[in-house]
Amino acid sequence: MTRHTWIATLLGAVVGAGVMLAGLAQAGRLAPAPRPEVLVTLAQTVDAEHRRVDLLLKQRDYAGAIAALEQMRTIAWPEPAVAGDAAAVLRHNVYGRLVRLRLDHPDIDPKTPDALAELVGEGLGADYKAIASNAFTARLVGLRGEIAEKQGRDGDALLAYEEALDMNRALLQQALAGAAP
């Protein structure tokens, strides 16, 4: 891929993500960002990091991919008052990918199920239920269930799975309602 093609692809992805997030905000599904430049910068950062992780995974450098996502945890995630709900959705995206990689590669920088549960809690934040249903939050809640199952907390696992299913059902209903002629 030439440099110009790569730049055009990246720009297209960022513009597409920005338009999608703006559309969701206008549709009332996400709280709008009072400072959209913060959200755009965050989205660009997350997009570039995901591309880096994709390349590391392509090279089978699972430790490098996990380390890259761990590094993303250390950034200053903007509050919804600054960047809107979309910032939390992007955080859920990053944490979901990190937790999935950790579960799939438990031999790399091993973490206990309790540590993984703390990681999911950190990623979700205390106010995740105030955000409109979205695929990234649903995925992270589902991962909470998977970890609770590993901890032997079957009741909590069932509750988390049910919560994730409810979010996904709501998303499916929204998509089907939008697809109706």
JOURWO-V890503 format. One record per residue. PSI is psi as a letter, one per 20 degrees, with the letter a starting at -180 (999 if undefined). BURIAL is 1 if it has 16 or more other C-alpha atoms within 10 Angstrom, else 0. Layout:
[[PSI;BURIAL] [PSI;BURIAL]]
This chain:
[[p;0] [r;0] [g;0] [h;0] [g;0] [g;0] [g;0] [g;0] [g;0] [g;1] [g;0] [g;0] [g;0] [g;1] [g;0] [g;0] [g;1] [g;1] [g;0] [g;0] [h;1] [g;1] [g;0] [g;1] [g;1] [h;0] [i;0] [j;0] [h;1] [q;1] [p;1] [q;1] [p;1] [h;0] [n;0] [h;0] [h;0] [g;1] [g;1] [g;1] [g;0] [g;1] [g;1] [g;1] [g;0] [g;1] [g;1] [h;0] [g;1] [h;1] [g;0] [g;1] [g;1] [g;0] [g;0] [g;1] [h;1] [h;0] [j;0] [k;0] [m;0] [h;1] [g;1] [h;1] [g;1] [g;1] [h;1] [g;1] [h;1] [h;0] [h;0] [h;1] [h;1] [i;0] [q;0] [n;0] [p;1] [q;1] [q;0] [h;1] [h;0] [g;1] [j;1] [r;1] [h;1] [h;1] [g;1] [h;1] [g;1] [h;1] [g;1] [h;1] [g;1] [g;1] [h;1] [g;1] [g;1] [g;1] [g;1] [g;0] [g;1] [h;1] [h;1] [h;0] [m;0] [i;0] [i;0] [o;0] [m;0] [p;0] [q;0] [q;0] [h;1] [g;0] [h;0] [h;1] [h;1] [h;0] [g;1] [g;1] [g;1] [g;0] [g;1] [g;1] [r;0] [h;0] [k;0] [h;1] [i;0] [i;0] [q;1] [q;1] [p;1] [q;1] [h;0] [g;1] [g;1] [g;1] [g;1] [h;1] [g;1] [h;1] [h;1] [g;1] [g;1] [g;1] [g;1] [h;1] [g;1] [h;0] [i;0] [j;0] [m;0] [h;0] [g;0] [h;1] [g;1] [g;1] [g;1] [g;1] [g;1] [g;0] [g;1] [g;1] [g;1] [g;0] [g;1] [h;1] [g;0] [g;0] [g;1] [g;0] [g;0] [g;0] [g;0] [h;0] [h;0] [h;0] [i;0] [q;0] [999;0]]
